[in-house]
């Protein structure tokens, strides 16, 4: 989640992507995303097992910011909001 291109980046894990993104987009949860207005889903990964997703999240949080920016821009160079893509699926 982010507020804009090259803005703050929130990394999280959930078993209910649509529900969690909805919460962040509408400011329904306390914390980082609300404080920094991170309302745009700019990147996501799907995993078969929640344990694998949690392990990946922990690794991502340790990576330098530029690595995360590069990861986002590989799939989404304009940091477009991907909400419509997942909401329609």
N, C-alpha and C positions, 0 to 999 in steps of 0.2 A: 504494500500500500504506500502511496505517496501523495503529496499535495500538488506536485507539478514536476516537469522535467528537471532533473538534477536537484530536486527538493529532498526533504527528509525521507528516509526509507524505513518502513516498518516491516519486520520479518516475523511471521508467526506460523503456527500450525493449527489445523482444525480438521475434524472429521466431517464437518458440515460447511463446505466452502460458501455456498449461496447464503446461508443464514449468517455466517460470520462476516462476510463482506457487507451484507445488508446492515448489520449492526455498526460496522465502521463507517459506512457511507452516511448513515443517519446520526452519527454521534451518540449512539446509545450506550457505548461502553466508556468507562473512565480510562484515562491513561494516555499513552503516547499518541495514538491516532487522533484522539479528540483534541489534545493539547496542540498538536502540530498540523491539524486539519488534513490528515491523510485520508482522503475519501476516494482516491482513485486506485483501482486494482491495476497495477502496471505489469505484474508478472506472477505466475503461479506454476507449481508442479503438482502432478497427481502421483500418488503412490498407492500401491496395493495394500500395504500394511502400515498401520499408524506408527508402529515402532520404527519403520524405515523413514517415515516422514519426520518424526521427532529427531532422529539421528541427523538427518539432512539439515533440519532447522538449526540444530546446535552447531553444526559445522559452518553453515552460512553466517551465523552471528559472529563467528570468530574471524571471518574473512575481512580484509580491508574494504573500505567503502568503494574504491575504484573497481575492485573485482565485482562487487554487486552491481555497480552501474554498467559495467561491461556485460554482465549476465542479462540484465534487463534489456539493454540496447541490442543484443544479439537477436532477440525475438520481437522487440517492441521499440524501435529506434526513436520514435516520437513520444514515448511514454503515454500512449493513448490509454484511456480507461477501458479495460477489458470486461467490464460488468456486463455489457450487452451480449458479449460472446458467451459467457457462462450462463446468463439468465435465460437465453434462448435454447440452450442445449437440453 
